[in-house]
C-alpha cells in the first residue's frame, strides 16, 4: 500500500515536470519488452541450465559456447544476425510473413532482441546454481519414492532460488537497457518501437540533452528499484534461514 502511494506520488510529480505533449510510450514499451523477454528467458534459461548441467563434460562445453555467445558478442552483431534470420527477405522472415508475423520494425521484435541478449545471464546463473546444488538431497528424495518432478520443484528449485532470482533480475535489467540489437532489429519509430535506450540516443542526436537526461534518470530510477527489491528479498531470505 505504502509503495503504491509513493509510486503514484513520484509519477504525479514527474508528470508535472514534463510538457503536456510528452509521451510515456518509451517507458511503457521498454517495460513490456523487458517483462515479456524476462519471463520467457526465465523458463527457457531454467530448462537449458538444468539439462545442460546433466550432460557429459564435452557436450556441456560445446553447448555453453553456443548458448553464452550472445553475452560476449557486441549487441549490434547479435542484431545483425537476427536481421539475417528474421528479415522480411530472408527465409525465416519471409515464411513468418505468410502468417502475418513481422519481426522487423515491430515492438515484439524488440522482445526477441532482448531475449537473445539477456538469455546468457539467466542461463549461466541458473546453471551455476544447479551445479552447486547438493545432489545427495535429490538422491535422498529418490530413496523415499519421490518423483523427479516433485524433487525438482520442491527440493532443487527452493535450494537454488537465490541464484535463479539473481539471474532473472540480471536478465530483466539487461533487457530493459538493451540498445544495440534492438536498434538494429526494430529501429526507432515514435509511438511504435521507441524504447528508453533508443529514445535517449535520438534525443541526444537532435541536441535535446534535457530530454535525454530525463530518460536517463528514469532508467536509473527503475534500475535502483530493481536492485533494492533484490536486496530486500535476499535480506528476507537470510532472516528466514537464520537459526533462532
C-alpha positions in Angstrom: 0.0 0.0 0.0 2.7 2.5 1.0 4.8 1.5 -2.0 1.8 2.1 -4.3 1.2 5.6 -2.8 4.8 6.5 -3.1 5.0 5.4 -6.7 1.8 7.3 -7.5 3.2 10.5 -5.9 6.5 10.1 -7.8 4.6 9.6 -11.0 2.5 12.7 -10.4 5.5 14.8 -9.5 7.4 13.7 -12.7 4.3 14.3 -14.8 4.0 17.9 -13.6 7.6 18.5 -14.7 7.2 17.4 -18.3 5.2 19.2 -21.1 1.7 18.1 -22.0 2.8 16.8 -25.4 5.3 14.5 -23.7 4.8 10.8 -24.4 5.4 8.0 -21.9 5.4 5.4 -24.7 9.1 4.6 -24.5 8.7 3.8 -20.8 5.7 1.5 -21.4 7.3 -0.1 -24.4 10.6 -0.8 -22.6 8.8 -2.3 -19.6 6.6 -4.6 -21.6 9.5 -5.7 -23.8 11.7 -6.4 -20.7 8.9 -8.1 -18.8 7.9 -10.4 -21.6 11.5 -11.2 -22.5 12.4 -11.9 -18.9 9.5 -14.3 -18.3 10.5 -16.2 -21.5 14.1 -16.2 -20.5 13.3 -17.3 -17.0 11.7 -20.6 -18.1 14.0 -21.1 -21.1 17.1 -20.5 -19.1 16.0 -22.9 -16.3 15.2 -25.7 -18.8 18.5 -25.2 -20.7 20.6 -24.8 -17.5 19.0 -27.9 -15.8 19.6 -30.3 -18.8 22.9 -28.9 -19.8 24.3 -29.3 -16.3 23.5 -33.0 -16.5 25.3 -33.6 -19.8 28.8 -35.0 -20.3 31.6 -32.5 -20.0 32.5 -32.3 -23.7 28.9 -31.8 -24.8 28.3 -29.3 -22.0 31.3 -27.3 -23.1 30.1 -27.0 -26.7 26.6 -26.0 -25.7 28.0 -23.5 -23.2 29.8 -21.7 -26.0 26.7 -21.7 -28.2 24.3 -20.5 -25.5 26.7 -17.9 -24.0 27.9 -16.4 -27.2 25.4 -13.5 -27.3 26.9 -12.3 -24.0 30.3 -11.7 -25.4 29.3 -10.6 -28.9 28.6 -6.9 -29.5 24.9 -6.3 -29.3 24.9 -4.8 -32.8 26.4 -8.1 -34.1 23.6 -10.0 -32.4 21.1 -7.6 -34.1 22.8 -8.2 -37.4 22.4 -12.0 -37.1 18.8 -11.5 -36.2 18.3 -9.4 -39.3 19.9 -12.2 -41.4 17.4 -14.7 -39.9 14.2 -12.7 -39.5 14.5 -10.0 -42.2 11.4 -9.9 -44.5 13.5 -11.0 -47.4 15.2 -13.8 -45.5 13.8 -17.4 -45.5 12.6 -17.4 -41.9 11.3 -13.9 -42.0 9.5 -14.5 -45.4 7.9 -17.6 -44.0 6.6 -15.9 -40.9 5.3 -13.1 -43.1 3.0 -15.6 -44.7 1.2 -15.9 -41.4 1.1 -12.1 -40.8 4.0 -12.2 -38.4 6.6 -9.5 -39.0 9.5 -9.3 -36.6 11.5 -6.4 -38.1 10.3 -2.9 -37.1 7.8 -4.1 -34.6 7.8 -3.9 -30.8 7.6 -7.7 -30.4 10.8 -7.8 -32.5 12.3 -6.0 -29.5 11.2 -8.8 -27.3 13.2 -11.2 -29.5 16.3 -9.0 -29.4 16.0 -8.6 -25.6 15.5 -12.3 -25.2 18.7 -13.2 -27.2 21.0 -10.8 -25.3 19.6 -11.4 -21.8 19.3 -15.2 -22.1 23.0 -15.9 -21.3 22.8 -14.1 -18.0 19.9 -16.2 -16.8 21.3 -19.4 -18.2 24.8 -19.1 -16.7 23.5 -18.0 -13.3 20.9 -20.8 -13.1 23.4 -23.4 -14.3 25.8 -22.4 -11.6 23.1 -22.7 -9.0 22.1 -26.2 -10.3 25.7 -27.3 -10.3 26.2 -26.1 -6.7 23.1 -28.0 -5.6 23.8 -30.8 -3.1 22.8 -33.9 -5.1 22.5 -36.0 -2.0 19.2 -34.2 -1.3 17.9 -35.4 -4.7 19.2 -38.9 -4.0 17.5 -39.0 -0.6 14.2 -37.9 -2.2 14.5 -40.8 -4.7 15.1 -43.3 -2.0 11.8 -42.1 -0.4 10.0 -42.7 -3.7 9.5 -39.1 -4.6 9.1 -38.4 -8.3 11.7 -36.4 -10.3 9.1 -33.6 -10.9 8.5 -33.3 -7.1 12.2 -33.3 -6.4 12.8 -30.6 -9.0 10.1 -28.2 -7.8 10.0 -28.9 -4.1 13.7 -29.6 -3.3 16.0 -28.5 -6.1 14.3 -25.2 -7.0 13.9 -23.9 -3.4 17.6 -24.6 -2.8 18.7 -22.8 -6.0 16.2 -19.9 -5.8 18.8 -17.3 -4.8 20.8 -18.0 -8.0 17.8 -18.2 -10.1 16.3 -15.0 -8.7 19.7 -13.2 -9.4 19.7 -14.5 -12.9 16.1 -13.3 -13.5 16.8 -9.8 -12.2 20.0 -9.5 -14.2 18.1 -10.7 -17.3 15.4 -8.1 -16.7 17.9 -5.3 -16.2 19.8 -6.3 -19.3 16.6 -6.5 -21.4 15.5 -3.1 -20.1 18.7 -1.4 -21.0 19.2 -3.2 -24.4 20.0 -0.9 -27.3 22.3 -2.4 -29.9 20.3 -5.4 -31.0 17.1 -3.6 -30.5 18.1 -0.6 -32.7 19.3 -3.0 -35.4 16.1 -5.1 -35.5 13.3 -2.7 -34.7 14.9 0.8 -35.1 13.3 3.9 -33.7 9.7 4.8 -34.5 7.9 7.1 -32.1 4.8 5.5 -30.6 5.6 2.2 -32.2 9.0 0.8 -31.5 10.7 3.5 -29.3 12.3 2.3 -26.1 14.1 4.3 -23.4 17.5 3.4 -24.8 16.7 4.3 -28.4 14.9 7.5 -27.3 18.0 8.6 -25.3 20.1 8.3 -28.4 17.6 10.0 -30.7 17.2 12.9 -28.3 20.9 13.3 -27.8 21.4 13.1 -31.6 18.9 16.0 -32.1 20.7 18.1 -29.3 17.8 17.6 -26.8 20.1 17.0 -23.9 17.4 17.8 -21.3 15.1 15.2 -22.8 17.9 12.6 -23.0 18.8 13.3 -19.4 15.2 12.9 -18.3 15.0 9.4 -19.8 18.4 8.5 -18.3 17.1 9.4 -14.9 14.0 7.3 -15.4 16.2 4.4 -16.3 18.4 4.9 -13.3 15.3 5.1 -11.1 13.9 1.8 -12.4 17.3 0.1 -12.0 17.6 1.3 -8.5 14.2 0.0 -7.6 15.0 -3.4 -9.1 18.3 -3.7 -7.2 16.7 -2.5 -3.9 14.0 -5.2 -4.4 16.6 -7.9 -4.8 18.5 -6.7 -1.7 15.2 -6.8 0.3 14.4 -10.3 -0.9 17.9 -11.5 -0.1 17.7 -9.9 3.4 14.3 -11.5 4.0 15.7 -14.9 2.9 18.7 -14.7 5.2 16.3 -13.9 8.2 14.1 -16.8 7.2 17.0 -19.3 7.3 18.8 -17.8 10.3 18.7 -20.2 13.3 16.8 -19.0 16.3 
